[in-house]
Amino acid sequence: MAERGTHTQREILGQTAAWRAALAELRARADVLRAFWAEGRFSDVLLVGCGSTYYLSLALAPLIQSLLPVRSARVAPASELLLFPETVIPREGRPLLMAISRSGRTTETVRAARAFREKAGSPVWAISCDESSPLVHESDLALVASEGKEESIVQTRSFTSMLLLAQASVWLLAHGEPPDDTLPAAGDRLLKEHQGLARELGEDLTVERFFFLGSGPQYGLACEAALKMKEMTLSHAEAFHFMEFRHGPMSLVDRATLVVGLLSERAWDYEVEVLREMRTLGARTLALAEGPGREPLYADHLVFFASGVPEPLRGTLYLPLLQWMAYCRALRKGLDPDVPEHLSAVVVL
Ligand code: F1P
């Protein structure tokens, strides 16, 4: 029988090569990006995508809102912009649309970008993995993480390389220069040091449900991690803002639950308290963070990145181990991560 998951395995374990290429793409396009932004004088940024790329938009918007001189950075699924444009497009000013799509062919995203240009009359910035796609072809600016292209249906290296390209772009616009390229080496080290833990947790079928918790940009990453677990393993997986979890969803926590915390620096004290409480309810806990914060962290499993990378650029580091955990669970359940149930690589209406 053909090996299951060969594409997904290669794409997860080799994704830092796509990160290096994404940083090189940004350096190559730095002047074009600076000019586009300076001439644009944008009042707001609206971000859209579908599925994984909607979640990427959720992770990116807080960085744009906090680092760039715009009134707001808002996120919507592409379908909302397409179907209810008046509820999504800012009423006045000169908004920029950031349309994010691995394929650049998802019908909702392509049509949403066209509707935006028609109704708002301002530019579209595309982030994709396919330079020959309609979305890229029709955009005013396109940054392409071409090494993120995948054979797999589920997004892994495409997501992290597009996220890094987008985060590094925001960093460039905020600080004038691209970030240095130390992040890929940190990703290699993480996979080397903690791949075994991710596999052990993935193969533990006594875990029946997963909750991924994140604050700020990490909420979008938590949504993406939950989607990987659903797509690859057909398991119950949900994402919540850290502080939201107590407001009802924690009623589902039991001894068959794994709570995964994507910890931040700013909200560390609040986040570690949530994890401590979930342990008292019987959950097993996995915490991922750059390093220890002020309050002690009580988690069953702990991954510190120790990357030295500034917080706005670290988002990609949360994902490879969670992708690998889902991959290993899929194989243990006899599923093929390369062929997720009911899904296609691109949703074309
Ligand atoms: C978006 C998407 C993914 C989903 C699946 C099908 O595609 O819906 O989010 O997980 O892979 O495609 P794209 O617009 O980013 O190409």
Residues whose N, C-alpha, C, O or C-beta is under 5 A from the ligand:
A	BS01	F1P	C50 G51 S52 T53 I100 S101 R102 S103 G104 T106 I153 V154 Q155 S344 A345 V346 V347
